[in-house]
C-alpha cells in the first residue's frame, strides 16, 4: 500500500513509473491495481495451501544431488538447471505449494525493498542520486534468487537428514 501511495504522490499519471506492467505494457492505475490485487489474492491462496494443505515436495528416494533435489522439488522430476527457467510443474498442487512457500517469501522481501526505497527517496539526499530502476530490479532479482537458493539449501539439508 505504501508503494502505491508513494508512487501516486511522485507520479500520479505513472509517467515516471518503472514497473514493467506500466513502462512496457502501458497499464494505467486501474489495471495495475487489479493485477497487483489478483497477485496478492493468489499469494494468499497459495500460502494457505502450502500451510494447511501441503503437498510433499521432497523426493522419497535417497541419494539425490542438490541439483536433482531442486529440480524435483519444483518440477516433480529431475531435470536440468535451465528447466527451472522455462518449465512449469505438471501438477498444479505442486506449483501452488511451491509458490506458496517461495513467492510469499519473495513478495515479503519485495515489500521491504519497496518500502526502504520510498523511505530513502522521501527522507534522504544521498539515495536520490543513486536511485534507478536498474538498481531496484537488481536488488529484487538477486534477493529473490538468494531466497530460492537458501530455502532449497535448507530443504536439501532436511531431505538428507530425513533419508539417512
C-alpha positions in Angstrom: 0.0 0.0 0.0 2.8 2.4 0.8 4.3 1.7 -2.6 1.1 2.7 -4.4 0.6 5.7 -2.2 4.1 6.9 -2.7 4.0 6.3 -6.4 0.8 8.3 -6.7 2.5 11.2 -4.8 5.5 11.2 -7.1 3.9 10.4 -10.4 0.1 10.4 -10.4 0.0 9.8 -14.1 2.6 7.0 -13.8 4.9 8.7 -16.3 7.9 8.0 -14.1 6.9 4.5 -13.0 9.4 1.8 -13.9 7.2 -1.2 -13.1 7.2 -3.2 -16.4 3.4 -3.5 -16.2 3.3 0.3 -16.7 6.6 1.0 -18.6 6.3 -1.9 -21.0 2.7 -2.8 -21.2 1.3 0.7 -20.7 -1.1 -0.1 -17.8 -2.9 2.8 -16.1 -3.8 2.8 -12.4 -7.0 0.7 -12.6 -5.5 -2.3 -14.5 -2.3 -2.1 -12.5 -4.1 -2.2 -9.2 -6.3 -5.1 -10.4 -3.3 -7.2 -11.5 -1.4 -6.5 -8.2 -4.6 -7.3 -6.3 -5.1 -10.6 -8.1 -1.4 -11.4 -7.5 -1.9 -10.7 -3.8 -5.0 -12.9 -3.7 -3.1 -15.7 -5.4 -0.2 -15.5 -3.0 -2.6 -15.6 0.0 -4.3 -18.7 -1.6 -1.0 -20.4 -2.4 0.3 -19.6 1.1 -2.9 -21.1 2.6 -2.5 -24.3 0.6 1.2 -24.7 1.5 0.4 -24.1 5.1 -2.8 -26.0 5.7 -2.9 -28.5 2.7 0.7 -29.1 1.9 1.9 -31.4 -0.9 5.1 -33.4 -0.4 7.7 -31.6 -2.5 10.7 -33.8 -1.5 11.6 -37.0 -3.3 11.1 -40.2 -1.4 14.2 -41.9 -2.9 17.6 -41.4 -1.3 20.7 -40.1 -2.9 19.6 -37.1 -4.9 22.2 -34.4 -5.6 21.4 -30.8 -4.8 20.6 -30.1 -8.5 18.3 -33.2 -8.7 16.6 -32.2 -5.4 16.0 -28.6 -6.5 14.5 -29.6 -9.9 12.5 -32.4 -8.3 11.1 -30.0 -5.6 9.9 -27.6 -8.2 9.0 -29.9 -11.2 8.3 -33.2 -9.5 11.0 -34.8 -11.6 14.8 -34.3 -12.0 15.8 -32.1 -15.0 18.5 -29.6 -16.0 19.0 -26.3 -14.2 17.7 -24.5 -17.2 14.4 -26.4 -16.9 13.7 -24.3 -13.8 13.5 -21.2 -16.1 11.2 -22.4 -18.8 9.2 -25.4 -17.4 6.3 -25.5 -15.0 5.3 -28.4 -12.8 2.6 -30.6 -14.4 0.9 -30.9 -11.0 -1.0 -27.8 -10.1 -0.9 -28.7 -6.4 2.9 -28.8 -6.6 3.1 -25.4 -8.3 0.7 -23.8 -5.8 2.6 -25.3 -2.8 6.0 -24.3 -4.1 4.7 -20.8 -4.9 3.0 -20.6 -1.5 6.3 -21.1 0.1 8.8 -19.3 -2.2 6.6 -16.5 -3.7 5.4 -15.5 -0.3 9.0 -15.0 0.9 9.8 -13.2 -2.3 6.9 -10.8 -2.0 7.7 -10.0 1.6 11.3 -9.2 0.5 10.0 -7.1 -2.4 7.7 -5.2 0.0 10.7 -4.5 2.3 12.8 -3.3 -0.7 10.0 -1.1 -2.0 9.3 0.5 1.5 13.0 1.2 2.0 13.3 2.7 -1.5 10.5 5.1 -0.8 11.7 6.0 2.7 15.2 6.7 1.2 13.6 8.8 -1.7 11.5 10.8 0.7 13.8 11.3 3.6 17.5 11.2 2.4 19.5 13.2 0.0 22.2 10.6 -0.8 19.8 8.0 -2.3 18.0 10.3 -4.8 21.2 10.4 -6.9 21.7 6.6 -6.8 18.1 5.6 -7.4 17.4 3.8 -10.7 15.1 1.1 -12.0 18.2 -1.0 -12.7 19.4 -0.7 -9.0 16.0 -1.7 -7.6 15.4 -4.5 -10.1 18.9 -5.8 -9.5 18.3 -5.9 -5.7 14.9 -7.6 -6.3 16.3 -10.3 -8.7 19.4 -11.0 -6.6 17.4 -11.1 -3.4 14.7 -13.4 -4.9 17.3 -15.8 -6.3 19.0 -15.8 -2.9 15.7 -16.6 -1.2 15.2 -19.5 -3.5 18.7 -20.8 -3.1 18.8 -20.6 0.7 15.4 -22.1 1.0 16.5 -25.0 -1.2 19.7 -25.5 0.8 17.7 -25.7 4.0 15.2 -28.1 2.4 18.0 -30.2 1.0 19.6 -30.5 4.5 16.2 -31.6 5.8 15.9 -34.1 3.0 19.4 -35.5 3.7 18.7 -35.9 7.4 15.2 -37.4 6.6 16.6 -40.0 4.2 19.7 -41.0 6.3 
